[in-house]
Amino acid sequence: MTQPSVILATASYDHTIRFWEAKSGRCYRTIQYPDSQVNRLEITPDKRYLAAAGNPHIRLFDINSGNPQRVMSYDSHTNNVMAVGFQCDGKWMYSGSEDGTVKIWDLRAPGCQREYESRGAVNTVVLHPNQTELISGDQNGNIRVWDLTANSCSCELVPEVDTAVRSLTVMWDGSLVVAANNHGTSYVWRLLKGNQTMTNFEPLHKLQAHNGYILKCLLSPEFCEPHRYLATASSDHTVKIWNVDGFTLEKTLIGHQRWVWDCVFSVDGAYLITASSDTTAKLWSMTSGEEIKTYQGHHKATVCCALHDGAEPSPS
């Protein structure tokens, strides 16, 4: 099975994962996922595998074959896995779960290599671009930085007591971190430069982005420069695009009929894919703010999406 240069996948409460042709909107492959719902999808940097975070496992599927069976399962979490991602070379994977832990998995070895205890159900985990720190956000409102070199928690923040941190995002150059919560607020910190570690959070801005929950926040990628955007997806059915320079509202993406759970930028930041409880995923133009394509096929809420339309990293 030849692989398209653009990998776009969505997962739904209908217990399926679907792969889509981004331009035509055609679904060309469906994977049945009967064991649980899928909370998060992520594609490996080399475009070979798709990770599906479920309850309580993470399953890896081969993108290039028609094999409907998983090629690997990672099983030591004990509750919903809410976050999953990969180190830039794809050598290891990280995850966060409602069981209160953040874990690291070497993809070349069985089992979990490291575990960090968050003391609260983990909703979101991101990897700092320096590849040596993970940042997690939990249901109790805590943000923690896990220093992978020192193997310990190097920093703790509580932007709003007892308000769940739903989503975290870091600017590609490590200059900013944004946390979004259940009150529709995004907190922005500058990560002080000139220091290899990023434990110095300097408060920069508090953005009241939505009246409802923010379910996902995402900063634009490197190739979007010189434009820098923050996307916030909400239970109010909209996605808002903010200019990071001053945090002014650039656009509101209107078209979904229910909660918008997830969003992902194209590699150049020119497009955004969104996933919604209205069962659809949509492709949006960042230039016009208009909807370009709707991906229809799921029968229940579409809660996560993954996109990889960039080049694979060259072998080091």
C-alpha positions as CSV (number, residue, x, y, z in Angstrom):
1,M,0.0,0.0,0.0
2,T,1.7,3.2,-1.1
3,Q,1.6,6.0,1.5
4,P,0.2,9.4,0.6
5,S,2.5,12.3,1.4
6,V,-0.2,13.8,3.7
7,I,-1.3,11.5,6.5
8,L,-4.6,12.6,8.0
9,A,-6.4,10.5,10.6
10,T,-9.3,10.9,12.9
11,A,-10.9,8.9,15.7
12,S,-14.4,8.8,17.1
13,Y,-16.6,7.5,19.8
14,D,-17.9,5.1,17.1
15,H,-14.8,3.0,17.9
16,T,-13.1,3.6,14.5
17,I,-10.0,5.3,13.3
18,R,-10.3,6.7,9.7
19,F,-7.6,7.8,7.3
20,W,-8.5,10.5,4.8
21,E,-7.3,11.9,1.5
22,A,-6.9,15.5,2.6
23,K,-7.8,17.2,-0.7
24,S,-10.7,15.0,-1.9
25,G,-12.1,14.2,1.5
26,R,-12.3,10.5,0.7
27,C,-11.9,8.0,3.5
28,Y,-9.5,5.3,2.2
29,R,-9.0,3.2,5.3
30,T,-10.9,2.4,8.5
31,I,-9.5,0.6,11.5
32,Q,-11.9,-0.9,14.0
33,Y,-11.0,-0.1,17.6
34,P,-13.5,-2.0,19.7
35,D,-11.7,-2.0,23.1
36,S,-12.3,1.6,24.1
37,Q,-12.8,5.1,22.8
38,V,-9.7,6.8,21.4
39,N,-8.7,10.0,23.2
40,R,-5.7,11.1,21.2
41,L,-3.9,10.3,17.9
42,E,-0.3,11.0,17.0
43,I,1.8,10.1,14.0
44,T,5.5,9.1,14.3
45,P,8.0,11.6,12.8
46,D,8.9,9.1,10.1
47,K,5.2,8.6,9.1
48,R,5.3,4.9,9.7
49,Y,3.1,4.5,12.7
50,L,-0.1,5.9,14.2
51,A,-0.4,5.9,18.0
52,A,-3.9,5.7,19.4
53,A,-4.3,6.5,23.1
54,G,-7.3,4.6,24.6
55,N,-8.4,3.3,27.9
56,P,-6.0,2.2,29.4
57,H,-3.6,1.3,26.6
58,I,-1.7,2.9,23.7
59,R,-1.8,1.0,20.4
60,L,0.5,1.5,17.5
61,F,-0.8,0.9,13.9
62,D,1.2,0.5,10.7
63,I,0.3,3.4,8.4
64,N,1.8,1.9,5.3
65,S,0.1,-1.5,5.3
66,G,-3.6,-2.5,5.2
67,N,-3.0,-4.5,8.4
68,P,-6.0,-3.8,10.7
69,Q,-4.3,-5.2,13.7
70,R,-2.0,-3.3,16.0
71,V,1.7,-3.8,15.7
72,M,2.4,-2.9,19.3
73,S,0.5,-2.3,22.5
74,Y,1.7,-0.3,25.5
75,D,-0.2,-1.4,28.6
76,S,1.0,-0.1,32.0
77,H,-1.4,2.8,32.4
78,T,-4.5,2.0,34.6
79,N,-6.9,4.6,33.3
80,N,-7.7,6.7,30.2
81,V,-4.6,7.8,28.3
82,M,-5.2,11.5,27.4
83,A,-1.9,12.5,25.9
84,V,0.6,10.8,23.6
85,G,3.5,12.1,21.5
86,F,7.0,11.3,20.2
87,Q,10.5,12.6,20.6
88,C,11.7,14.3,17.4
89,D,13.7,11.3,16.2
90,G,10.9,8.9,17.0
91,K,13.1,6.9,19.4
92,W,10.7,7.2,22.3
93,M,7.1,8.1,23.1
94,Y,5.6,9.9,26.0
95,S,2.1,9.6,27.5
96,G,-0.1,11.1,30.2
97,S,-3.1,9.4,31.8
98,E,-6.0,10.0,34.2
99,D,-4.3,7.5,36.4
100,G,-2.1,10.5,37.4
101,T,1.1,9.4,35.7
102,V,3.3,10.6,32.9
103,K,5.3,7.8,31.2
104,I,8.1,7.4,28.8
105,W,8.3,4.4,26.4
106,D,11.3,3.3,24.4
107,L,9.8,2.2,21.1
108,R,12.6,-0.3,20.6
109,A,12.0,-2.1,23.9
110,P,9.0,-3.5,25.7
111,G,7.4,-1.9,28.7
112,C,7.6,1.6,30.2
113,Q,11.1,3.0,30.9
114,R,10.1,5.9,33.2
115,E,7.2,7.1,35.2
116,Y,6.4,10.4,36.9
117,E,3.6,10.9,39.4
118,S,1.5,14.0,38.9
119,R,-0.9,13.4,41.9
120,G,-3.8,14.4,39.6
121,A,-5.5,13.1,36.5
122,V,-3.3,14.2,33.6
123,N,-5.1,15.8,30.7
124,T,-2.2,17.0,28.6
125,V,1.5,16.5,28.0
126,V,3.8,18.4,25.6
127,L,7.5,17.9,24.9
128,H,9.7,21.0,25.0
129,P,11.6,21.5,21.7
130,N,14.8,21.0,23.6
131,Q,13.7,17.3,23.8
132,T,14.7,17.1,27.5
133,E,11.6,18.4,29.3
134,L,8.0,17.3,29.4
135,I,5.3,19.7,30.6
136,S,2.1,18.2,32.0
137,G,-1.3,19.7,33.0
138,D,-3.8,18.0,35.2
139,Q,-7.4,18.0,36.4
140,N,-6.5,19.8,39.7
141,G,-5.0,22.7,37.8
142,N,-1.3,21.9,38.2
143,I,1.3,22.4,35.5
144,R,4.5,20.5,36.1
145,V,7.8,20.4,34.2
146,W,9.6,17.1,34.2
147,D,13.3,17.3,33.7
148,L,14.3,14.1,31.8
149,T,18.0,14.7,32.4
150,A,17.6,15.1,36.2
151,N,14.7,12.6,36.2
152,S,12.6,14.9,38.5
153,C,10.0,17.6,38.6
154,S,11.8,20.9,38.2
155,C,8.9,23.3,38.3
156,E,5.3,23.5,39.4
157,L,2.7,26.2,38.5
158,V,-1.0,26.5,39.4
159,P,-2.5,29.2,37.2
160,E,-6.0,28.8,38.6
161,V,-6.7,26.7,41.7
162,D,-9.0,23.7,41.1
163,T,-9.5,24.6,37.5
164,A,-8.5,21.8,35.2
165,V,-5.7,22.4,32.7
166,R,-7.1,20.9,29.5
167,S,-4.4,21.6,27.0
168,L,-0.8,22.8,26.8
169,T,1.3,24.0,23.8
170,V,4.8,25.2,23.4
171,M,6.1,27.5,20.7
172,W,8.5,25.7,18.3
173,D,11.5,27.8,19.4
174,G,10.7,27.2,23.1
175,S,9.9,30.9,23.7
176,L,6.3,30.6,24.9
177,V,4.1,28.1,26.7
178,V,0.3,28.4,26.7
179,A,-2.1,26.6,29.1
180,A,-5.9,26.5,28.4
181,N,-8.5,25.6,31.1
182,N,-12.1,24.7,31.7
183,H,-13.0,28.4,32.3
184,G,-12.2,29.4,28.7
185,T,-9.0,31.1,29.8
186,S,-5.5,30.8,28.2
187,Y,-2.5,31.6,30.3
188,V,0.7,32.6,28.4
189,W,4.2,32.5,29.8
190,R,7.4,33.6,28.3
191,L,10.1,31.0,28.8
192,L,13.2,32.9,29.6
193,K,16.0,32.5,27.1
194,G,19.7,32.2,27.8
195,N,19.0,29.2,30.0
196,Q,19.1,25.7,28.8
197,T,16.4,24.6,31.2
198,M,13.0,26.2,30.8
199,T,11.9,26.3,34.4
200,N,11.7,30.1,34.4
201,F,8.1,30.9,33.5
202,E,7.5,34.7,33.2
203,P,3.7,35.5,33.0
204,L,3.1,37.3,29.8
205,H,-0.7,37.3,29.2
206,K,-4.0,36.1,30.4
207,L,-6.5,35.6,27.5
208,Q,-10.2,35.1,28.1
209,A,-10.6,33.3,24.8
210,H,-14.0,31.5,25.2
211,N,-17.1,31.4,27.4
212,G,-17.0,27.6,27.4
213,Y,-14.3,25.1,27.9
214,I,-11.1,25.3,25.9
215,L,-10.5,21.7,24.8
216,K,-7.3,22.2,22.8
217,C,-4.8,25.1,22.4
218,L,-2.1,25.0,19.8
219,L,0.7,27.4,18.7
220,S,1.6,27.6,15.0
221,P,4.6,25.7,13.6
222,E,8.0,27.0,12.6
223,F,7.3,27.2,8.8
224,C,4.4,29.6,9.6
225,E,6.9,32.3,10.4
226,P,6.9,35.3,10.5
227,H,3.2,34.8,11.5
228,R,2.6,33.4,14.9
229,Y,-0.8,32.2,15.9
230,L,-2.6,30.5,18.8
231,A,-5.6,28.3,18.0
232,T,-8.1,27.6,20.7
233,A,-10.8,25.0,20.1
234,S,-13.9,25.2,22.4
235,S,-17.1,23.6,23.6
236,D,-18.7,26.8,22.2
237,H,-18.5,25.1,18.7
238,T,-15.8,27.6,17.5
239,V,-12.1,27.7,17.0
240,K,-10.5,31.1,17.5
241,I,-7.2,32.1,15.9
242,W,-5.2,34.7,17.9
243,N,-2.2,36.7,16.8
244,V,0.5,35.9,19.3
245,D,1.9,39.4,18.9
246,G,-0.5,41.2,21.3
247,F,-3.0,38.3,21.5
248,T,-5.6,40.0,19.3
249,L,-8.3,37.9,17.7
250,E,-7.6,37.3,14.0
251,K,-10.4,35.0,13.0
252,T,-13.2,32.8,14.4
253,L,-13.8,29.6,12.5
254,I,-17.5,29.0,12.5
255,G,-19.1,25.9,11.0
256,H,-19.0,23.0,13.5
257,Q,-22.4,22.3,15.1
258,R,-21.1,21.0,18.4
259,W,-18.0,20.9,20.7
260,V,-14.6,21.2,18.9
261,W,-12.3,18.7,20.6
262,D,-9.0,18.9,18.7
263,C,-7.1,20.8,16.1
264,V,-3.8,20.5,14.2
265,F,-1.9,22.9,11.9
266,S,-0.5,21.9,8.6
267,V,3.3,22.0,8.5
268,D,3.4,25.5,7.0
269,G,0.6,26.9,9.2
270,A,-1.6,27.7,6.1
271,Y,-4.3,25.2,7.1
272,L,-6.0,23.9,10.2
273,I,-7.8,20.5,10.7
274,T,-10.5,20.4,13.4
275,A,-12.4,17.5,15.0
276,S,-15.9,17.9,16.5
277,S,-18.7,16.2,18.4
278,D,-20.9,16.9,15.3
279,T,-19.2,13.7,13.9
280,T,-17.1,15.6,11.3
281,A,-13.6,16.9,10.9
282,K,-13.0,20.0,8.8
283,L,-10.1,21.6,6.9
284,W,-9.8,25.4,7.2
285,S,-7.8,28.0,5.3
286,M,-5.9,30.2,7.7
287,T,-5.8,33.0,5.2
288,S,-9.5,33.3,4.7
289,G,-10.8,31.6,7.8
290,E,-13.2,29.7,5.5
291,E,-14.0,26.0,5.6
292,I,-12.4,24.2,2.6
293,K,-13.4,20.5,3.2
294,T,-15.6,18.4,5.5
295,Y,-14.6,14.9,6.3
296,Q,-17.8,12.9,6.9
297,G,-18.0,9.2,7.8
298,H,-17.9,8.8,11.5
299,H,-21.2,8.0,13.2
300,K,-20.5,9.6,16.6
301,A,-18.4,12.4,18.0
302,T,-15.0,12.8,16.3
303,V,-12.7,13.7,19.2
304,C,-9.2,13.7,17.9
305,C,-7.3,14.2,14.7
306,A,-3.6,13.8,13.6
307,L,-1.9,15.3,10.5
308,H,1.6,14.8,9.2
309,D,2.2,16.7,5.9
310,G,5.8,17.5,6.4
311,A,9.0,15.8,5.3
312,E,10.3,12.8,7.3
313,P,13.4,13.7,9.4
314,S,16.6,12.7,7.6
315,P,18.4,9.8,9.2
316,S,21.0,11.1,11.7
